[in-house]
Amino acid sequence: MVLKDTHILLGVTGGIAAYKSVELLRLLKKAGANVHVAMTDAAMHFVGKTTFEVLSENPVLTDLWKDTQSSVTHIDIATSVDVALIAPASANFIGKLAQGIADDALLTTMLAVTSPIMVCPSMNTDMYQNIRVQRNLDILEEDGVHIIDPDDGVLACKTVGTGRLPEPWFLVDRLVALLTQKDLKGRRVIVTAGPTVEAIDPVRFVSNYSSGKMGYAIAQAAEKRGASVTLISGPVSLDPPVGVECIRVESCDEMAQAAISCLDAADIIIKVAAVADYRPMDIAALKIKKHQDSKELSISMTENIDILKRIGELKTKKQFLVGFAAETNDLEKHALAKMKRKNLDMIAANLVGSHESGFKADTNKVKFFFKDGGSKDVPLMDKHKLAHILLDTIIEQTG
Ligand code: CTP
């Protein structure tokens, strides 16, 4: 969403990681961006210009003199882009950019860029840790350039250490974060997500189909909008969003403990988790064996704590509490009753049971209800888009 129709300058400098810039370009294009690539001479030793030209659907800037036939000059590019992303950034490029040197097409273009700049260093560990390279990175950071730290791992030179260019998806994620308006800056958000798992014996449990997608999308969107986010998650197959503190839990009791211990510092609490209302009364110490003499098995269940209700009792007036209600019928009636019973400021209610809305789907259709009696219908949409609409709504409600 954020990258759609954005103009990006992708600078590629000399380093073996230049091969990753091809995938990076592909992801940026897939997200709807218009990308202008500028390459240094050294970069062209690693990857061909044609690859970038074909994938970007734009001429590639490599030489200020040879490329002058192009109707688009380096100044046009510099002044029209919304962001400049340099990946990989070599030690040579970093040093020259820090000093304002403009002795090739990319560096000359960079001097005219007024939009945000993201630099992704990648090189051998000793080079990266060299005091002169670090000093140049410090200068860039002080100048307001966003530096993405390289990853640790085995490098092309067989060294094990810091210097790898992070994966293209990660760079895109950070670019989106850089371009997203920080309207939640200074706010602390807690999100609970996924199912809880209640043990029956050492190998079995009671749970539900929650995929965690909605809660993870909210945590990810809040982080990008500048919030400090803690995600308390039951077992799901999703990776935690970048920049989000993730506390993994299994049972309702563990989720309750984690949520209540983070509560004091929170400004906004969003409880998306599908918490099991009951758990087996006793957890068998050994695997329950198949009964040879009976076809039936009963498991006695006992009620779990209602975490949301407890938080509703504990919360201060300044804290904004949002619940979710998954219903199969009488949506409004059940949602309003839950909002009142649990002392919520807002509830997002959705009808579950269809393919396009609910636990496993990538899309969701909800209706928001507010404590003051208002409501807002949100049409069927992707859970990531819905996450932003939910956050917009919370910002409207909290002022
Ligand atoms: N919830 C909770 N702790 C529980 C059960 C639910 O915190 N033990 C929270 C969920 O995270 C959600 C909201 O309460 O935000 C509503 O959950 P839902 O399962 O729809 O409602 P219940 O209160 O469990 O009522 P019912 O199952 O009867 O619909």
Boltz pocket constraint, residues with backbone or C-beta under 6 A from the ligand:
constraints:
  - pocket:
      binder: B
      contacts: [[A, 252], [A, 271], [A, 272], [A, 273], [A, 274], [A, 275], [A, 276], [A, 277], [A, 304], [A, 305], [A, 306], [A, 307], [A, 308], [A, 309], [A, 322], [A, 323], [A, 324], [A, 325], [A, 326], [A, 327], [A, 338]]
      max_distance: 6.0
